[in-house]
Amino acid sequence: MKAKFTLFLSILAAVFFVGCETDSVVEPPPYEKKPVIMSFITPKSNEISAQLSYTKPYFGKQTYDFEYITDASVYVVDLSNNDSLELRLTDPNTGIYTVLNTKFSLNAGKSFRMIVHLANGKTFTANTTIPPSPDMAKLKATYMSIGKPTIETNGGGPGFGFETNPFLLNLEYRGALGAKFYFSPQLVATMVNDSLQFPYDSLDVEISFKINDEILKGNTENLVKINYNRSFESGFNIPGPFKVKSIWGALYTMDKPYRDFYMNQLNNNGNGGNPFSEPSILISNFSEGAIGIFGSYDFEKGVIYNR
Amino acid sequence: MMKLVLRKAILIIALFQFFSVGKAQQLVSISGYISEKSSGEMLGGVAIALYPSRYSTSSNSYGFYSISARKNKPQKIYYRFPGFQLDSFIWSAKSDTSFSVGLVLMPQEDDFEKIKKIEIVAKKSTIADKVEMSKIDIPINQIKEIPALLGEKDVMKVIQLLPGVQKGGEGQSGIYVRGGGPDQNLIILDEATVYNANHLFGFFSVFNGDALKSVELTKGGFPARYGGRLSSVIDLNMKEGNNQKYVGEVGIGIISSRFTLEGPIKKGKSSFMVSGRRTYLDILAKPLIMATSDGLNAGYYFYDMNAKFNYIISEKDKLFVSGYFGRDNFYANDNTSGDINEFSFGWGNRTLTTRWNHQFTPRLFSNLSLIYSHYDLTLNSTSIVGKDSFSLNYASIINDFGFKYDFDWRPLPNHQIRYGVSAINHRFSPSAIVIRSGGEDLLNKTVDVISTFESGAYIEDQIKMDEFKFMPSFRLSHYLIGSKQYLNPEPRLSISYNYSRSLAFKGAYSVMNQYIHLLSSSGVGLPTDLWVPATENIKPMRSEQLAIGFAKDYKGGYSLSIESYYKTMENMIQYKDGASFFLQDNFDPNVPSDSKSWESQVTSGTGKSYGTEVFIQKQMGKFSGWIGYTLSWTILKFDELNDGKPFYAKYDRRHDLSLVGIYKISKYLTLAATWVYGTGNAITMPQGYMASSAHQLSKIPYVWNPSFSTGNSQIDYTSRNNFRMEPYHRLDIGLRFSKEIKKGLQTWELSFYNAYSRMNPFFYYGSEDNNNVVTLKKVTLFPLIPSLSWSLKFK
């Protein structure tokens, strides 16, 4: 009876498992080669560059290199007066076209157009607008505090593990940004415990960490408030309590094409290989099906707090 | 505005009341309950007609009916329900009269002849007679006869065979109705919402067919008594239990076994029903896993249980208590070499409904329901290696506490008025996470319970005027979250015009609002999809749907209906590009909680769906079945997705065809087959790579120079849902053999799922070989799967 029952269970299991999961090769979707145009302009540079290449297929034989476009005509046009500059091929190995900007003033609010003519007769265009220049002096820390740390010993008892220190920082930016532009503070905070005695004072007792990496939308009210609620880790033989020593970094402004492309690239990087993640569709401000970006940005570096 | 609407509603009710009193001098009511005679099970949807007055009505889902009759005039009253013998008698009512009727099931062997006689006598069609359109009653008996994967009878799989309803993918129970997502279907079991109707990632539904009495699908032209979802209502009712004698059924299948027991507690007064099932895949596979994986103990199982108790308090009062409890659980424990590694992943629903039926007058019936519904998804992982310990507990939970008070008032022969109120307190914990290391909390985010209140008041009137039937209805829905309120009027209208007794033209318009969303990853359909509420930032979904069509009955039990619809949807949400349940830094304690918020990961947009559905059905006779065909388009548009351009929804399906045939070869032998065909799902497929030399934001700024940035690449998908999976088609065949034995009716069923072994795609992936060649591969889950099951329905 037992043998019959075992046989019965085996047949049931076999019937179930034999059917599951087989895979087979299928025809991939047809591939269309597309031009890729990358160009960023900034008032901080007197050169205007662009890189031109073609996409390569996802399926089939994989190659390390991309095919770069070396026979294109590339122009930048000042839309306020239709003056133009032609970019010349300066590096055929990487498809880079460059021109020294002797004609345009890249002032805030001015718009430019990139025009790319390929040898096959196709033309692609994209526009960008120079953002307002950021002013680091207008970015102020209005509130800072370091909260009580939580201690994580990692099961090792006192003296092991690390501490997590809550850090609150409120910033204000008083200056015109314009509703159609974006800005991003890229800041680093440095914390220090300067009350330590020997032997600690001979050690590096500073902790630096990046506060944030986000892009905020500007407005016309000339005032943007940013509240950060972050934390930093300490311990590892560097005991607290800590004080804020300095906050420094860079402040960026950018137009919408730059911001959209930047976020898109972040998303695309973020979902690589994750089957639970939404695929990120590449966006482009070029016409006629070219991928890429013609965007503009500006920046300034500086210190917003120094004890 | 609100006051005006309420005043109008009160005025309308008062007018009907006036007419009711006036007419009452000539009319009396005949009312009561209709049940199945042998079991006492109440029957909803029974057609009742009087001749020669031609007054007609139908019983509600509790079996109650009330019909007006001319005073002191002999009337012939008919009770008609498919599959049951026609009952009729002549009555001359002098005053309001109560008749409770027990209908007798039709003997199997001479179904066809009986039905022919009934049609001659009743001369009333079914499909053309209903004012509602886009509504289908699914006969439970047919569900049992349709072949299914591994012999597991599944009501949701049968619903997938109906026009306008599409399946998600291979083997899945998730349904997509007229372009709406799975979250847009209101699935209610004895009034309680079931949030996740799937077992085993959707291969089976949570509904045990043995425990069900009725299933009704509404795809459009929604009556105002339903609210809270955009696309469909699937209303399931459990059996009440035989109040005459003990009966039961046991079944043994390849992956699960089940039982049902029902009977009287006090004959004719109270009864119970208990039904349960459990899979034993884990038990079957355990020796195999243990033998091949050196101490690893892993498995999966699901179980569910339905129970119902009812008590007839008096002729006018009835009490029902019913509940469902079910759970899926994956587990993997590896305790080799002294370390402990344990993982479990489960989800489950619990519902409890208490209902009180009360008949105020022969014309006024009420039902009060107190409802509890629970859904949870949990993920637990514990690792103890030496002195180091780590644990992660994740939970997403919904608890609903609600009530409904519904009234069914039949004041005049040509009016059936329903009105009522409902309120639900939803308590969401979209993502509670506790991460502990070394016995101390790294992250403890367990207090984020979001409490919302959803309520509604409705009134609907089914009016008959000669060849026209109208059902104007109105629902006012209200939603409160924190200090934010939404108040939405939802006007609805159904119209039917009977060109002849067998041909009706129909139209319907409805506005629906939905206050909860399901955040779903488009890659795979998993229980990790999160239910989240509408908030101040995430607005409620809203749809408008217009449908027109006609229904025609033919001799021999055939019917044809063709419907076209156009539906718009607003405030639909999807994950932003790159976001996901697992990807976001949900489990990283150093990432700020505001950027972990699900609200920060979603984006909202609009959708539209339009199409035409053809439904040819034969419900009676030796051969029964249907043909369902849908031609449809579903297009979505989100500003932040696909570069703001419109794209086809994943389940946009140009053609969807279902053929269902059931042939009763003899009294004990039934052959059934289904064939389905559907256009492939639209999915997002990578096409190429682009060279990216993008400028980066950093704390030390630099001027962009492509020479220094060359070498990075990004995947180019071209557009969202740019690739069509291969068309899906499949033939299932089932042969049922029943035999009366001493203990009852024993049934063997042999079924062949995917009889010609079509390699339908489950998902696609890219695979790179040693020569750096990437090919596109397709994974198929189920080729031909035979199965054998046995059941015994004991006397």
HADDOCK unambig.tbl for C-alpha pairs under 7 A between the chains (distance, minus, plus):
assign (segid A and resid 9 and name CA) (segid B and resid 284 and name CA) 6.84 0.50 0.50
assign (segid A and resid 12 and name CA) (segid B and resid 254 and name CA) 5.91 0.50 0.50
assign (segid A and resid 13 and name CA) (segid B and resid 284 and name CA) 6.47 0.50 0.50
assign (segid A and resid 19 and name CA) (segid B and resid 781 and name CA) 6.94 0.50 0.50
assign (segid A and resid 19 and name CA) (segid B and resid 782 and name CA) 5.19 0.50 0.50
assign (segid A and resid 19 and name CA) (segid B and resid 783 and name CA) 5.62 0.50 0.50
assign (segid A and resid 19 and name CA) (segid B and resid 784 and name CA) 6.81 0.50 0.50
assign (segid A and resid 19 and name CA) (segid B and resid 785 and name CA) 6.18 0.50 0.50
assign (segid A and resid 20 and name CA) (segid B and resid 781 and name CA) 4.92 0.50 0.50
assign (segid A and resid 20 and name CA) (segid B and resid 782 and name CA) 5.49 0.50 0.50
assign (segid A and resid 21 and name CA) (segid B and resid 779 and name CA) 6.21 0.50 0.50
assign (segid A and resid 21 and name CA) (segid B and resid 780 and name CA) 5.28 0.50 0.50
assign (segid A and resid 21 and name CA) (segid B and resid 781 and name CA) 4.21 0.50 0.50
assign (segid A and resid 21 and name CA) (segid B and resid 782 and name CA) 6.72 0.50 0.50
assign (segid A and resid 22 and name CA) (segid B and resid 779 and name CA) 5.68 0.50 0.50
assign (segid A and resid 22 and name CA) (segid B and resid 780 and name CA) 5.21 0.50 0.50
assign (segid A and resid 22 and name CA) (segid B and resid 781 and name CA) 6.44 0.50 0.50
assign (segid A and resid 23 and name CA) (segid B and resid 777 and name CA) 6.41 0.50 0.50
assign (segid A and resid 23 and name CA) (segid B and resid 778 and name CA) 5.25 0.50 0.50
assign (segid A and resid 23 and name CA) (segid B and resid 779 and name CA) 4.22 0.50 0.50
assign (segid A and resid 23 and name CA) (segid B and resid 780 and name CA) 5.87 0.50 0.50
assign (segid A and resid 24 and name CA) (segid B and resid 777 and name CA) 5.39 0.50 0.50
assign (segid A and resid 24 and name CA) (segid B and resid 778 and name CA) 5.28 0.50 0.50
assign (segid A and resid 24 and name CA) (segid B and resid 779 and name CA) 6.66 0.50 0.50
assign (segid A and resid 25 and name CA) (segid B and resid 775 and name CA) 6.78 0.50 0.50
assign (segid A and resid 25 and name CA) (segid B and resid 776 and name CA) 5.81 0.50 0.50
assign (segid A and resid 25 and name CA) (segid B and resid 777 and name CA) 4.35 0.50 0.50
assign (segid A and resid 25 and name CA) (segid B and resid 778 and name CA) 6.17 0.50 0.50
assign (segid A and resid 26 and name CA) (segid B and resid 776 and name CA) 5.67 0.50 0.50
assign (segid A and resid 26 and name CA) (segid B and resid 777 and name CA) 5.62 0.50 0.50
assign (segid A and resid 26 and name CA) (segid B and resid 778 and name CA) 6.48 0.50 0.50
assign (segid A and resid 27 and name CA) (segid B and resid 776 and name CA) 6.64 0.50 0.50
assign (segid A and resid 28 and name CA) (segid B and resid 776 and name CA) 5.68 0.50 0.50
assign (segid A and resid 31 and name CA) (segid B and resid 687 and name CA) 6.14 0.50 0.50
assign (segid A and resid 36 and name CA) (segid B and resid 690 and name CA) 6.71 0.50 0.50
assign (segid A and resid 38 and name CA) (segid B and resid 693 and name CA) 6.98 0.50 0.50
assign (segid A and resid 40 and name CA) (segid B and resid 704 and name CA) 6.73 0.50 0.50
assign (segid A and resid 45 and name CA) (segid B and resid 703 and name CA) 6.74 0.50 0.50
assign (segid A and resid 51 and name CA) (segid B and resid 706 and name CA) 6.50 0.50 0.50
assign (segid A and resid 53 and name CA) (segid B and resid 691 and name CA) 6.99 0.50 0.50
assign (segid A and resid 55 and name CA) (segid B and resid 688 and name CA) 6.12 0.50 0.50
assign (segid A and resid 55 and name CA) (segid B and resid 689 and name CA) 5.38 0.50 0.50
assign (segid A and resid 55 and name CA) (segid B and resid 690 and name CA) 4.63 0.50 0.50
assign (segid A and resid 55 and name CA) (segid B and resid 691 and name CA) 6.97 0.50 0.50
assign (segid A and resid 56 and name CA) (segid B and resid 688 and name CA) 5.31 0.50 0.50
assign (segid A and resid 56 and name CA) (segid B and resid 689 and name CA) 5.29 0.50 0.50
assign (segid A and resid 56 and name CA) (segid B and resid 690 and name CA) 6.71 0.50 0.50
assign (segid A and resid 57 and name CA) (segid B and resid 687 and name CA) 6.09 0.50 0.50
assign (segid A and resid 57 and name CA) (segid B and resid 688 and name CA) 4.14 0.50 0.50
assign (segid A and resid 57 and name CA) (segid B and resid 689 and name CA) 6.33 0.50 0.50
assign (segid A and resid 58 and name CA) (segid B and resid 686 and name CA) 6.47 0.50 0.50
assign (segid A and resid 58 and name CA) (segid B and resid 687 and name CA) 5.25 0.50 0.50
assign (segid A and resid 58 and name CA) (segid B and resid 688 and name CA) 4.10 0.50 0.50
assign (segid A and resid 58 and name CA) (segid B and resid 689 and name CA) 6.18 0.50 0.50
assign (segid A and resid 59 and name CA) (segid B and resid 774 and name CA) 4.86 0.50 0.50
assign (segid A and resid 59 and name CA) (segid B and resid 775 and name CA) 5.73 0.50 0.50
assign (segid A and resid 60 and name CA) (segid B and resid 773 and name CA) 4.95 0.50 0.50
assign (segid A and resid 60 and name CA) (segid B and resid 774 and name CA) 4.91 0.50 0.50
assign (segid A and resid 60 and name CA) (segid B and resid 775 and name CA) 6.21 0.50 0.50
assign (segid A and resid 61 and name CA) (segid B and resid 772 and name CA) 5.82 0.50 0.50
assign (segid A and resid 61 and name CA) (segid B and resid 773 and name CA) 4.22 0.50 0.50
assign (segid A and resid 61 and name CA) (segid B and resid 774 and name CA) 6.40 0.50 0.50
assign (segid A and resid 62 and name CA) (segid B and resid 772 and name CA) 5.53 0.50 0.50
assign (segid A and resid 62 and name CA) (segid B and resid 773 and name CA) 5.93 0.50 0.50
assign (segid A and resid 66 and name CA) (segid B and resid 691 and name CA) 6.81 0.50 0.50
assign (segid A and resid 152 and name CA) (segid B and resid 440 and name CA) 6.75 0.50 0.50
assign (segid A and resid 153 and name CA) (segid B and resid 438 and name CA) 6.94 0.50 0.50
assign (segid A and resid 154 and name CA) (segid B and resid 437 and name CA) 5.86 0.50 0.50
assign (segid A and resid 154 and name CA) (segid B and resid 438 and name CA) 4.58 0.50 0.50
assign (segid A and resid 155 and name CA) (segid B and resid 387 and name CA) 6.94 0.50 0.50
assign (segid A and resid 155 and name CA) (segid B and resid 388 and name CA) 6.18 0.50 0.50
assign (segid A and resid 155 and name CA) (segid B and resid 438 and name CA) 3.82 0.50 0.50
assign (segid A and resid 155 and name CA) (segid B and resid 439 and name CA) 6.62 0.50 0.50
assign (segid A and resid 186 and name CA) (segid B and resid 698 and name CA) 6.03 0.50 0.50
assign (segid A and resid 186 and name CA) (segid B and resid 699 and name CA) 4.98 0.50 0.50
assign (segid A and resid 187 and name CA) (segid B and resid 699 and name CA) 5.87 0.50 0.50
assign (segid A and resid 229 and name CA) (segid B and resid 592 and name CA) 6.81 0.50 0.50
assign (segid A and resid 230 and name CA) (segid B and resid 592 and name CA) 6.02 0.50 0.50
assign (segid A and resid 231 and name CA) (segid B and resid 590 and name CA) 6.63 0.50 0.50
assign (segid A and resid 249 and name CA) (segid B and resid 699 and name CA) 4.66 0.50 0.50
assign (segid A and resid 249 and name CA) (segid B and resid 700 and name CA) 6.43 0.50 0.50
assign (segid A and resid 250 and name CA) (segid B and resid 699 and name CA) 5.23 0.50 0.50
assign (segid A and resid 250 and name CA) (segid B and resid 700 and name CA) 6.42 0.50 0.50
assign (segid A and resid 250 and name CA) (segid B and resid 701 and name CA) 6.41 0.50 0.50
assign (segid A and resid 267 and name CA) (segid B and resid 577 and name CA) 6.12 0.50 0.50
assign (segid A and resid 267 and name CA) (segid B and resid 578 and name CA) 4.50 0.50 0.50
assign (segid A and resid 268 and name CA) (segid B and resid 578 and name CA) 6.23 0.50 0.50
assign (segid A and resid 268 and name CA) (segid B and resid 714 and name CA) 6.78 0.50 0.50
assign (segid A and resid 270 and name CA) (segid B and resid 578 and name CA) 6.01 0.50 0.50
assign (segid A and resid 271 and name CA) (segid B and resid 578 and name CA) 5.11 0.50 0.50
assign (segid A and resid 275 and name CA) (segid B and resid 523 and name CA) 6.10 0.50 0.50
assign (segid A and resid 276 and name CA) (segid B and resid 521 and name CA) 6.07 0.50 0.50
assign (segid A and resid 276 and name CA) (segid B and resid 523 and name CA) 5.64 0.50 0.50
assign (segid A and resid 276 and name CA) (segid B and resid 524 and name CA) 6.68 0.50 0.50
assign (segid A and resid 276 and name CA) (segid B and resid 580 and name CA) 6.10 0.50 0.50
assign (segid A and resid 276 and name CA) (segid B and resid 582 and name CA) 6.78 0.50 0.50
assign (segid A and resid 277 and name CA) (segid B and resid 521 and name CA) 6.55 0.50 0.50
assign (segid A and resid 277 and name CA) (segid B and resid 523 and name CA) 6.78 0.50 0.50
assign (segid A and resid 277 and name CA) (segid B and resid 578 and name CA) 5.75 0.50 0.50
assign (segid A and resid 277 and name CA) (segid B and resid 579 and name CA) 5.76 0.50 0.50
assign (segid A and resid 277 and name CA) (segid B and resid 580 and name CA) 4.71 0.50 0.50
assign (segid A and resid 277 and name CA) (segid B and resid 583 and name CA) 6.57 0.50 0.50
assign (segid A and resid 278 and name CA) (segid B and resid 521 and name CA) 6.49 0.50 0.50
assign (segid A and resid 278 and name CA) (segid B and resid 522 and name CA) 6.39 0.50 0.50
assign (segid A and resid 278 and name CA) (segid B and resid 523 and name CA) 6.81 0.50 0.50
assign (segid A and resid 278 and name CA) (segid B and resid 575 and name CA) 6.93 0.50 0.50
assign (segid A and resid 278 and name CA) (segid B and resid 577 and name CA) 5.36 0.50 0.50
assign (segid A and resid 278 and name CA) (segid B and resid 578 and name CA) 4.88 0.50 0.50
assign (segid A and resid 278 and name CA) (segid B and resid 579 and name CA) 5.87 0.50 0.50
assign (segid A and resid 278 and name CA) (segid B and resid 580 and name CA) 6.44 0.50 0.50
assign (segid A and resid 279 and name CA) (segid B and resid 577 and name CA) 5.98 0.50 0.50
assign (segid A and resid 279 and name CA) (segid B and resid 578 and name CA) 5.84 0.50 0.50
assign (segid A and resid 280 and name CA) (segid B and resid 577 and name CA) 4.64 0.50 0.50
assign (segid A and resid 280 and name CA) (segid B and resid 578 and name CA) 5.50 0.50 0.50
assign (segid A and resid 281 and name CA) (segid B and resid 642 and name CA) 5.77 0.50 0.50
assign (segid A and resid 281 and name CA) (segid B and resid 716 and name CA) 6.78 0.50 0.50
assign (segid A and resid 281 and name CA) (segid B and resid 717 and name CA) 5.61 0.50 0.50
assign (segid A and resid 281 and name CA) (segid B and resid 718 and name CA) 6.33 0.50 0.50
assign (segid A and resid 281 and name CA) (segid B and resid 719 and name CA) 5.83 0.50 0.50
assign (segid A and resid 281 and name CA) (segid B and resid 720 and name CA) 6.55 0.50 0.50
assign (segid A and resid 282 and name CA) (segid B and resid 716 and name CA) 6.04 0.50 0.50
assign (segid A and resid 282 and name CA) (segid B and resid 717 and name CA) 6.99 0.50 0.50
assign (segid A and resid 282 and name CA) (segid B and resid 718 and name CA) 6.84 0.50 0.50
assign (segid A and resid 283 and name CA) (segid B and resid 643 and name CA) 5.76 0.50 0.50
assign (segid A and resid 301 and name CA) (segid B and resid 701 and name CA) 6.96 0.50 0.50
